[in-house]
């Protein structure tokens, strides 16, 4: 099998994990939590974020490594890329930076505090930023698919 296709498949699968996870969390899981008591919601968020962020810690670097690998190993470097590739790279870097901000900012505050009001405030910030990252991820997928 062609090594480029393997690298591209890994790139796409990692993107599906990350963007699909955000889609599920934002549009399916979160609205469904209304049936739980507030304390149960906080406990569930603790478990969901731990697992989801662990998945993203694997998916995000894989996306970056395979993306840069395709560009520099198989496609001749940045100077030979179309605006579509530049856009995908830029959006991917913004998404990665935003994830790092979420993880080391509001998520760490969520983990450290026992104050429920502070936990809810952190969750609200995380929710909003994941919404932004979801939109960026969907735009990136459309840009990639239309190329």
N, C-alpha and C positions, 0 to 999 in steps of 0.2 A: 504494500500500500504506500502511496505517496506521503512522505513525511509532512509536507505542507498541509495536506488534508487532515492529518491527525492533529496537528497543531491548531488548525482552524476549528476542528470539532471540539477540542478541549476549550478553546476560547469561547465558542458559542454555548457549550454546556455550562461553563462557569457563569456566563452572563444570564442564562436561564435561571440558575440557582439564585443569583443575587436579585435580579429584577423580579423574577417570579415570587421570591420570598417576600419582597417588599409589597408586591401586588396583593398577595394573600394576606399578609399582616394588616395592611392598610384598609383593604376593601372587603375582606371576609372576616378575619378574626376579630379585629377591633370592634366593628359594629355588633358582632355576636356576643361580646362580653357584657352587654347590658343585662343579661339574665343572671349574672353573678353579683354577689354582694361586693361592695367596694374592697374589703380586705381580700377576698378571693381573687378579684381582678389584679390586685397588686402582686399577689403570690404567683398568679399565672403569668403576668408580665415578666416577673423575675426569671421564671423558667424559659419562657419563649425567647426573651432577649439573649439569655445565656447561650441557647442553642443556635439561634439565628446569627448572632454576631460571631460565634465560632465558625459557622459555615461561611460567612462573608470574609473572615480572616483567611480562609483558604481560597475562596473564589476570586476575591479582588486581586491578590498578587498573581494568581494564575492568569487572569484576564490581562494584566499589565505585561507579564512575562511573555505570554503567547502573542499579544498584540505587537510588542516591540520586536519579538522574534520574527513574526511574519514580515514586518516592515524592513528590518535590517538584515535578516538572513536570506529571506526569499524574494523580497520585492525591491531591492536595490537602494534602500534608505529613504529618508524623508523627502529629499529633493525630487524623487520620482513619483511621489504620491499625489493623488487627486485631492481636491478640497474635501471630498467626502471622508477620506481617511484622516485628514487633518482635523475635521470636525469630530469624528468619532474619538480620536485620541484626546482632543481638548475636553470633550464632554466626560470621557472616562477619567481623566485626571481630576477634573472638578468633582466628579462623583466620589472618587477615592479620597480626596481631601475632605469632602463633606462627611464621609463615613468616619474618617479619623477624628474629625471634630466631634461628631456625635458620640463616638466610643470614649474618647478621652475627656469629653466635657460633660454633657448632660447624663450620659449613661454611667459614668464613674460617680457623679453626684447621686444618682438614683441608687447605686449599689452601696454607697457609704452612709446614707442617711437612714435614720429610723423614724424621722418625722414624716407623717403621712402627707401633710400639706406640701412639703418639699419633694416628696416622691411623686405626687400628682403633678406638680409644676415641672419636674424633670420629664415625666412621661409626656406632658403636653408639648414640651420643646422637642423631644425625640420624635413624636408623632408628626409635627410640622416639618421637621427636617427630613424625615423619611419620605414624606409626601413630596418634597422638593426633589429628593434623589430619585424617587419613582418616576416623576415627570421627566427628569433628565435621562433616566434609563430608557424610558419608552421612546423619547426623541432619538436617542442613540440607536436603538433597534430600528426605528423607521429609516434613519439616515443610512444605516448599514444595509437594510433590505432593499432600498431604492437604488443602490449604487450599481 
